[in-house]
């Protein structure tokens, strides 16, 4: 397997064609520019936050060629061997299989996200994403490498068990990568379009609540692309969605300069949190309550 085939199999935005990769990076640059000119809220600590956020993103990208399998590879293998529920369908059911693939993969992403919040040891890994004391497009890159590995393993199991359609999996993976930037974007825009979009899709204002330091708000809006699973399972919330500039972001567990320390974030899953070395002013759990 060549480097190019490994990269295409493992990195969602590079699957399919270089145009998709170009669109991803163009979107990243676009959001960066919009956040500079029309931010929803001001972030004076951006220069302190970005090294850790981009550092974690680059580490995860560097791990891509080291991963032995991917969801796409697993889906292709399952298709060749006729393994998995959807591979028992006749070829004429391709549209049904495609829709089912997108729904199953999005539900699996929702479910593992919920589990990461509820299981103590998984939360230790996932909370690195929530330690960010503001939310912008760079937050979408901020994930602990262990979370990357865990998500990869889950995606492989789901792809084989359900026989997910490879090209539909690529389509959803591409959308998921784009939404990781979009849903975290710190951009000011009219309320009406957001209310229309969030009937189905995850918008920055809906996802901002998920990054609130108020734990009941943190434990809501788990969807990555669609809001349908949150609505169906009762984890959807939008009480303060139209006032994201008033939210306090970050985790109530950590309110100091360790949140912007890349090395500390990498080792944090095995560390005990304490209140030492505070660098941020003490605030209530939610400025909206």
Residue, then its C-alpha position, 0 to 999 in steps of 0.5 A: x500500500x502506497x503512502x497516497x493510498x494510505x492517506x486517501x484511506x485514512x484522512x476523510x477530506x483527502x478521500x475521493x479527489x484533490x478537489x475535496x482536500x482543496x475545499x477543506x483547506x479553503x474552508x479553513x482559510x475562509x473561516x479564519x478570515x471571517x473570524x478575524x473580520x466578523x467574530x461573534x465574540x472577541x477572543x484576546x487569548x487566541x495567540x495563546x490557544x492556537x499553538x495547542x489546538x494546531x499542535x494537536x491537529x498536526x499530531x493527529x494528521x501525522x498519525x494517519x500513515x501509522x494507522x493500520x486500517x481505516x473505516x473506508x478500507x474496512x468497508x471495502x474489505x467487507x464489500x468484497x467479502x459480502x460481510x455486513x448487513x447492507x452487503x446482503x442487499x441487492x445492488x438495485x438497493x444502492x440508494x437505500x444502502x447509501x442513506x442507511x450508511x450515512x444514518x448509521x455512521x452519524x448515529x455511531x458518531x453520536x453514540x460514541x460521543x455520548x459514551x465519551x462524556x459518560x464513561x470516566x476514563x473516556x471523558x479524561x481523553x475527550x475533555x481535552x477538546x473541552x478544555x479550550x477556553x474559547x471556541x473557533x475553527x481551531x477547536x475543531x482540530x483539538x482532539x487528543x491522539x488517543x481519541x483519534x485512535x478510539x474513533x478509528x477503531x469504532x468506525x472500523x467495527x461499525x463499517x464491517x458489522x453493517x457493511x457500510x457503502x464505501x462511497x457513501x462513507x467517504x461522502x459522510x466523512x467529508x461532510x463530517x470534516x467540513x462540519x468540524x470547522x463550521x460548527x466551531x466557527x466564531x462567526x457573527x451572522x443573522x439568527x434566522x438562517x441559523x434557526x432554519x439550519x439547526x432543524x436538521x444540521x449542527x450550526x455554530x450556535x447550537x454546538x457552542x452550547x456543547x462547549x459551555x462550562x456549565x455541565x448540563x449544557x456540555x452534556x447536550x448537542x452531541x451530533x457532529x453533522x445532524x441534530x436529528x439524533x439529539x432531538x430523537x434521544x432528548x439531548x438537544x438544547x437551544x435555550x441559549x443558542x442565540x446568545x453564544x457571546x454570553x457563554x463561558x466556554x471551557x471545562x469547569x474542571x480546568x480554568x487556568x493556563x494548562x488549557x493552552x499547554x500542548x504537552x500538558x494536554x497530551x499527558x492530561x488523561x493520566x493526570x489528576x486535576x487540581x486547582x494549582x496555578x490558576x491564570x484565568x479569573x474565577x467565574x460562575x459555571x454559566x454566565x447565563x444562569 
